[in-house]
Every structure is written in C-alpha cells, then in structure tokens.
Amino acid sequence: MAKDLMKWSQFPAISSIQSEINRMFDRFLRGWELPEFGGETGVWMPPVDLSETTDKVTVKAEIPGIDPKEIDISIQENTLRIKGEKKEEKEEKGKNYYRMERCYGSFSRSIDLPASVDANKITAEYKNGVLEITMQKKEEVKPKQIPVKVG
C-alpha cells in the first residue's frame, strides 16, 4: 500500500506547536544575553533577586569587588539594565595558582520588571557587595480599593 507524501503546510498543528515552542524559549531566555556558543571569556552574570510589593519593585544584584562608580544602571520601558566590569587583580610574582573560581570581566543584565515603575523615583544603594535598586511603581499600576456602597 503506497502512502502519499503531504506538504508541510498541510500540517498546521505541527507548525503551530513549533511556533509556540519558539515563543516559549524566547520568553524564557529574554534578558539573559547569552554569549555565542562556546562561551566568551571575560563575561559573567551576577545573580539577582527580584521582588515586588504593592508600592515598589526591588532588585538585588550580587556584585562584590566592584567600585560603585563603575556600575551603570538604566531603565527603558519595563526593562532594567545593570552593566559594569569587575577588574581582575594583578598577578603577583612567585604565586602559583591551583584554583581560580572567581569571575572577572564585564557584565550586563537586563531584567524585565513585573510592573511599570516611575523612572524619577528610583534609588540604588551598594553595600557589602550587594547592589539594591528600589523602584516606586507608577500610581496607575498600584492596586486601588473600591468601596461598596450599601443602598
């Protein structure tokens, strides 16, 4: 019994599944700015915590050993970007390294925020190697209580 070949366009369900998988990976990897396959030397990504309350959004980034003046923070629409560089310490003569696990080089993190924030009400504080960025939410995204009238 011979089977006829069908054109790919005759399988819309498979095409739809492929599109959904592509969208899922795009959402998952958004903001990670991964280097090309094989890695890029001198690039690292500091870990971040993102939290939200009714009034504000807070991002904490672990970036020890960096001069706070060398950290660049910017915001565009709903994306926070943190950039900087951790400079490698100068090699000491006569010292043999058996293990080097600390990361050096430039970094850049783009973080999609869960709510719209007021760009004029952002503060950043660097303490004990942790950068804490606090952003006030815009008034229109804060929850509003609506009273129920009894009549």
Backbone hydrogen bonds, N-H to C=O, Kabsch-Sander energy under -0.5 kcal/mol:
donor,donor_aa,acceptor,acceptor_aa,energy
10,Q,7,K,-1.8
11,F,8,W,-2.2
15,S,11,F,-1.7
16,S,12,P,-2.3
17,I,13,A,-2.2
18,Q,14,I,-2.5
19,S,15,S,-2.1
20,E,16,S,-2.2
21,I,17,I,-2.4
22,N,18,Q,-2.3
23,R,19,S,-2.3
24,M,20,E,-2.3
25,F,21,I,-2.4
26,D,22,N,-2.2
27,R,23,R,-2.5
28,F,24,M,-2.4
29,L,25,F,-2.6
30,R,26,D,-1.0
32,W,29,L,-2.1
39,G,36,E,-2.0
43,V,40,E,-1.1
44,W,106,S,-1.3
49,D,60,K,-2.6
51,S,58,T,-2.9
53,T,56,K,-2.9
57,V,135,M,-2.8
58,T,51,S,-2.8
59,V,133,I,-2.5
60,K,49,D,-2.5
61,A,131,L,-2.8
62,E,47,P,-2.4
63,I,61,A,-0.9
63,I,129,G,-2.3
66,I,63,I,-0.7
70,E,67,D,-2.5
71,I,68,P,-1.3
72,D,83,K,-3.1
73,I,71,I,-0.6
74,S,81,R,-2.3
76,Q,79,T,-2.4
79,T,76,Q,-1.9
80,L,111,I,-2.7
81,R,74,S,-3.1
82,I,109,R,-2.6
83,K,72,D,-2.7
84,G,107,F,-1.9
86,K,105,G,-2.6
87,K,85,E,-0.7
95,K,92,E,-1.3
96,N,94,G,-0.5
97,Y,95,K,-0.5
105,G,86,K,-3.2
106,S,42,G,-1.0
107,F,84,G,-2.6
109,R,82,I,-2.7
110,S,31,G,-1.4
111,I,80,L,-3.2
111,I,109,R,-0.5
112,D,110,S,-0.5
113,L,78,N,-3.2
118,D,136,Q,-2.9
119,A,117,V,-0.7
121,K,118,D,-2.0
123,T,134,T,-2.5
125,E,132,E,-2.4
127,K,125,E,-0.5
127,K,130,V,-2.4
130,V,127,K,-1.9
131,L,61,A,-2.9
132,E,125,E,-3.3
132,E,130,V,-0.6
133,I,59,V,-3.2
133,I,131,L,-0.5
134,T,123,T,-2.6
134,T,132,E,-0.5
135,M,57,V,-2.9
136,Q,121,K,-2.2
137,K,55,D,-2.9
138,K,116,S,-1.9
141,V,138,K,-1.5
142,K,138,K,-0.7
142,K,139,E,-0.9
149,K,147,P,-0.6
151,G,149,K,-0.6
